[in-house]
């Protein structure tokens, strides 16, 4: 296993793991509950929430998390002329 990235919290790590798993890469969150134990983490480097992947998947995982997700198309506003106005 190899550390892919350090995260600020388990929520951020879970998003990364979900993205990797959607591409077929197994990823694990280490120190997931560290913020519950030590909420004001002054030992960020040593006790950070970490995402780890296998050595074989490391390069592909780095490419995936380095690539921005496609932009979301905005939903056009509804036509206000169709709505009842009071």
C-alpha positions as CSV (number, residue, x, y, z in Angstrom):
1,X,0.0,0.0,0.0
2,X,1.1,3.5,-0.7
3,X,-0.2,6.9,0.6
4,X,-1.9,8.7,-2.3
5,X,-2.8,11.9,-0.5
6,X,-3.4,13.5,2.9
7,X,-6.8,15.0,3.5
8,X,-8.1,17.6,5.9
9,X,-10.9,15.3,7.2
10,X,-12.7,12.0,6.5
11,X,-15.3,13.7,4.4
12,X,-12.7,14.9,1.9
13,X,-11.0,11.4,1.9
14,X,-14.4,9.7,1.3
15,X,-15.0,11.8,-1.8
16,X,-11.5,10.8,-3.2
17,X,-12.1,7.2,-2.4
18,X,-15.5,7.3,-4.1
19,X,-13.9,8.8,-7.2
20,X,-11.2,6.2,-7.3
21,X,-13.7,3.3,-6.7
22,X,-15.8,4.6,-9.6
23,X,-12.8,4.0,-11.8
24,X,-12.2,0.5,-10.3
25,X,-9.4,1.3,-8.0
26,X,-9.5,0.0,-4.4
27,X,-8.7,2.7,-1.9
28,X,-8.7,2.8,1.9
29,X,-9.0,5.7,4.3
30,X,-6.4,5.6,7.1
31,X,-6.8,7.6,10.4
32,X,-10.5,8.1,9.4
33,X,-11.6,9.1,13.0
34,X,-8.5,11.0,14.0
35,X,-10.4,14.3,14.1
36,X,-12.8,12.7,16.6
37,X,-9.9,11.9,18.9
38,X,-7.8,14.9,18.2
39,X,-10.1,17.6,16.8
40,X,-7.5,20.4,16.7
41,X,-4.8,18.3,15.0
42,X,-1.4,20.0,15.5
43,X,0.3,16.8,14.2
44,X,-1.1,17.2,10.7
45,X,1.7,15.4,9.0
46,X,1.8,12.4,11.3
47,X,-1.9,12.0,12.1
48,X,-3.6,13.3,8.9
49,X,-6.4,11.4,7.3
50,X,-4.7,9.5,4.4
51,X,-6.0,7.8,1.3
52,X,-3.9,4.8,0.4
53,X,-3.9,2.6,-2.7
54,X,-2.0,-0.4,-3.9
55,X,1.4,0.1,-5.5
56,X,0.1,-1.2,-8.8
57,X,-2.8,1.4,-8.8
58,X,-0.8,4.4,-7.6
59,X,0.1,6.0,-11.0
60,X,-3.5,5.6,-12.3
61,X,-4.9,6.9,-9.0
62,X,-2.6,10.0,-9.2
63,X,-3.8,10.7,-12.7
64,X,-7.4,10.4,-11.6
65,X,-7.2,12.7,-8.6
66,X,-5.1,15.2,-10.6
67,X,-7.7,15.5,-13.3
68,X,-10.6,17.9,-12.7
69,X,-14.1,16.5,-12.9
70,X,-16.1,17.7,-15.9
71,X,-18.0,20.9,-15.3
72,X,-21.7,20.6,-14.4
73,X,-24.0,22.3,-16.8
74,X,-26.1,24.9,-15.1
75,X,-29.9,24.4,-15.1
76,X,-31.6,27.2,-17.0
77,X,-34.0,29.3,-15.0
78,X,-37.7,28.5,-15.3
79,X,-39.8,30.8,-17.4
80,X,-41.4,33.1,-14.9
81,X,-44.3,34.0,-17.3
82,X,-45.8,30.6,-16.7
83,X,-46.0,31.0,-13.0
84,X,-48.9,32.7,-11.1
85,X,-47.8,36.0,-9.7
86,X,-49.6,37.4,-6.7
